[in-house]
Amino acid sequence: MLAKYITTPIFYVNDKPHIGHAYTVILADVLSRWFKINNYDVFFLTGTDEHGNKIEKTAREKGMDPKDFVDQISGLFKSAFAKLDIQYSRFIRTTDKDHEENVKRILKYLYDKGDIYKGTYEGYYCLPDESYFTESEIIDGKCPVCGRPVQKISEEAYFFRLSKYKDQIINFLNSNSIIPDFRVKEQLNRLKNGLFDLDISRKTVKWGIELPFDNSHTTYVWFDALLNYLTAINFDLNKYWPADLQIIGKEILWFHSVIWIGILSALNLPPPKKILAHGFWLVNGQKMSKSLGNVIDPVLWVEKYGSDAVRYALISEKPAHDDGDISEEKLISKINSDLADELGNLVYRVLSLSLKSNKVFEGDDLLSKELDLEGIKNDFENYDAFSALHKIMDFVRKCNKFVSDKRIWELEGKEFDSAIYSLLNSIKSIGILIYPFMPNTGIKIIKMLGYDESYINVKNLAFGPIGPVKYREILFSKVEKK
């Protein structure tokens, strides 16, 4: 069986999850489920990043022990992902014992190899991003990523010889491995300022993994965090490495396309096959921030509208690589128009007509040519869930048009049978294809047609005799706009 390894970044636990975290993990889940119903052995990884200065500081401000604090917030992420129907293979935490042991083992290997050395770090540090910058990279004394003030620091540190692997990093950046490709230029431009060795330890931070060769230092949170992708698969390098797809937010592309590639090169491991750097979410045209009070809690939306509706709204709203705007009004609009009026209406009225006959339907195939199945498969191969979903919904609209144009409620005999045969098979296809995006809805559709959940597989998209229909139910009710 072919294997696929799909990862999200591990999410920093300084606060509870928001809609941006939800989008990343939903996108990964959609792609993971697609490859599963194509008979791949999929390992889907997500989790939480739990060490570092910012965690230590936040926990102290709340009067909590750092471990108790990260246990609490990591639990909120797990709970949110469960409500979003995220079907991961492992939820890793950087405080997991096997991860901490692996980090120490890798640090010792690189130290013995001569790729880690002791020195003095002098430069600028951004606490919110846990990132280091040179003087040429900061802008008016502020972080080039988040725009907040940076601290000038000078301290003893251990360094990873990142500069040694500059050629391998540039080769990766030029290998068409980053989605979208226009982000490559941003990283190459940053490299023009030079590639400096990476400060990978802090003497002043206690909440972290101690260096195995100097326990007065703890490991820089980013060096620790990136290694989770290897810990999670228990270093099964033959089956799952290199990763097929690593999904991240665009703000951390430097860490994944430069630092991560440098680490992998030092370990003599190949880079991931693809890195997808997705855009930001805005809320009514503004960046999410606590001060504006516009941070969206995905759990609240799920509790009001259901996980399938939230998953659909986020994936359908924008291509992954673009920035996009989301609001509760947009979510409600998509529920009412796409899910209730189009998908729900199609399934309910066709199944209602089918139940009147209560038989197996056969006839002429009048609709399969309207389904762009090859286009959908190609979109998934290119990790473009947005385009695939829009092709599926386009087919839903064509089926609704077929119902109206044919006035199938007035048909009789063979004409009626062929129309219902074509529509039921189309709905079966829609149920299978929509399942990665809206798993509960996909399962409901398939069960109404008389199949069980195990039937959801791309191999079952072919048209054939179908029925009798078991029952019907309303998939989505309209939501009143308040």
C-alpha positions, 0 to 999 in steps of 0.5 A: 500500500502506498503511504502518505505523510501529511503534517501541520505545524505544531501549534504554539500553546500560549493561548487557546486555538482560533480560526486560523489554527482550525483552517490549517488542521481542517485543510490537512484533514481534508487532504488526509481523508481524500488519500485514505479513500484512495487506499493510501496508508496515510499518517496525518500529524498535528500537535502542540509546541510547548517550550520556550521563553514565551510559554515560561513568561505567560505561565508565570504571569498566570501564576501557573507551573509551565507544565500545568499551563501547557497541559491545559492549553494543549487540552483545549487544542485536542478538544477543538480538533475533536469538535472539528472532526479532525482524524489525525494519526498522532497528536504530538506534544513537544513535552512528550518523553520520546520527543525530548529524548529524540531531540537530545539524541539529534543534538548529541549527534550534530555536536559530535559531528562538529555541526554545533559549537559554542559562541556568543550571540549578539543580535535581536530577538522577538519574544512573541515569535521566538525568532532571532534577527540580524540588524539588517533584517529588523525594521525601525527596531521592530520584528519584520514578521509581527511588527512588534519591538525586538530586544537586543541581546548578547549572551553565551550560546551554542550555534548550529552550522546552518551556513554550511548547508546553504547550497542544499537550502538554495537547491531545495528552494529552486526545486518547485517544492513550495506551494505557491511558487511565488513565495520562493522569491521571498526566501531567496531575497532574504538569503541575499543578506547572508545565511548565518549560523543559528543560535540554538540554545538559551542559558536564561530560559529554563522551560526547555529541553536541556542540551545533552552536552551542557545542561546549563543551556536549553534548546531554542524552541524552533530547533526543538519543534521542527524535529517533531516531524521525525519523532512522530513517525518514530524515525520510520524513514523508509515508510513515511519520510520524506513527508509528502506535504507539510502544511504551514502558515506563510509566516513560518515559511523561513523556518521550514524552507531554510532552517528545517532544510539545513537540519535535515541536510546535516542529518543526511535526510532528504527534504519534504516533497512539498511545503504548502504555505497558506495565507492569513485570515482576516475578519471583516477586513482586519487582522485578528487580534485580542485588542480588537476583540475579533479573534474567532473561536472555532468551537463556538461556531461548531456548537452553533452551526456544526463542524461540517458547515465550518469546514465547508465555509473555510475551505470554500472561501479562498485558495489556500495560498491567498489571504481571505476574509471570514465572518459569521455572516459569510458562514451563514450565507454559505449554509443557506445558499450552498448547503441548504439550497443546493446540496440539501435541496438536491438530496432531499427532493430526489430521495423523496421521489425515489422513495415513492417507487421503493425499487432498484433503479436502472436506466441510461446514464444522463449525468456522469459526463457533467462530473469533472472527476479527472479535474477533481483528482488532479486538484487533489494531487496538487493539494488544491482542496479549494478548486476540488470543492468548487468542482464538486459543488458545480456538479451539485448545481448541474444536478439541480438544473437537471431536476428543474429542466427535466421536471422529473416529478412529471416523468413516468416509466423509463424516462422517470427511471433513467432520470432517477437512476442518473440522479441517485448515482450522482448523489452517491458520487457527491456523497463520496467526494464531499466526505473529505470536506464534510465527513458527517454529511458524506456518511449521511448521504451514503447511508440514506442510499443504503450503503454503510460507511465502508462504501466511501471509496473512490473506486465506488464512483462508477454508475450502476443499478442503485436503490432502493433508497432507505430513507431521507432527511434534511441535511442542512436547515436554513439559518436566520440572519440576525 
